[in-house]
Amino acid sequence: MPCPVCKTNIPFDPIMLLKGSSFSCPNCRAVISISNQSLESAQSAFQKMEQIGKKQKS
């Protein structure tokens, strides 16, 4: 994901992000995370995407 400060790509693990982990930009050290207000919505959307993926594999 691009850093909102310096636009450097920040490597991250989507699963860890959805568990509330934060990640730092390797260039400017800005910290990126999902806000508590958005975390539940993001988790729900990710679960729906996983379900769709499982149905497509069947």
N, C-alpha and C positions, 0 to 999 in steps of 0.2 A: 504494500500500500504506500502511496506517496506521502511523505511527511507534509503536514499542513504548513509548516514553517519554512523549510528549505527545499522541499520537493524531492529529496533523496528517497529512494525506495527503502522502506522499512520491512525487513523480513519478519513474518509473524506466523504463528500457528493459529488457524481459525478456531480450533477447538479450545485452545488455551485462552484465546480472546473471549470466547463465549462463557468461559468459567470465571471471568473477571480479572484475568491477568493483564498486566500492562506491558508495553514494549517501548524501547527507547530508540530514537533515531541514531544510527551509527555516525552521522555527520554532526548534527547540532545538539544531540541529546534530549530533544523534546520527547516527552512521555505521551504515549498514545494508549487509550483504553476506551471501552464503551461505558458511558455513564450509567449509573444505577437505574435511571429512568428509562433508558433504552435497552438495557440488558435483557429483560423479559421478552420484549418484542423480537429482539435479534435471536434469542434462543428458540422462540416459537417458529420463526421463519426458517431457521436452520433445520429444525426437526421436520418441517413440512417438505423441505428440499430433499432431505434424506429419504423420506417416505416415497416421494416421486421417483427418486433414483432406484429404490428397491423394486418398485412396480415395473419400471422400465426393464430391469434385468430379468424379470420373471417371464 
